[in-house]
Amino acid sequence: MIETTPDGRVTRSEAARFLGFSSKTLAEWHRLGYGPPSFLVGGRRFYRLAELECYASGEKPIRPATLENGDEGGK
């Protein structure tokens, strides 16, 4: 069972456990601009459980479509 706050927030470590990745992976995704959206509260990064569920089900891809097709966005 994943621990959430009353308003549906999930810590990075809980989000990583839910998705089956490490916290460092989620941090790297944030740095690269893909993966589930996150936000800061009091200096801590949180995710919305509903968003995580979309990524876990495959409804939303981890990487943007342009990156999945080999386009590195001009890099």
KANORVEN-V421714 format. One record per pair of residues at least 24 apart in sequence whose C-alpha atoms are under 6 Angstrom apart, sorted by sequence separation. I is the first residue (numbers start at 1). J is the second residue. D is the distance in Angstrom with one decimal. If there is no record, write none. Layout:
BEGIN
<<I & J & D> <I & J & D>>
END
This chain:
BEGIN
<<35 & 62 & 4.5> <34 & 63 & 5.4> <12 & 46 & 5.8> <11 & 46 & 4.7> <10 & 46 & 5.4> <9 & 46 & 6.0> <10 & 47 & 5.1> <19 & 56 & 6.0> <9 & 47 & 5.6> <9 & 48 & 4.9> <8 & 48 & 5.8> <8 & 49 & 5.9>>
END
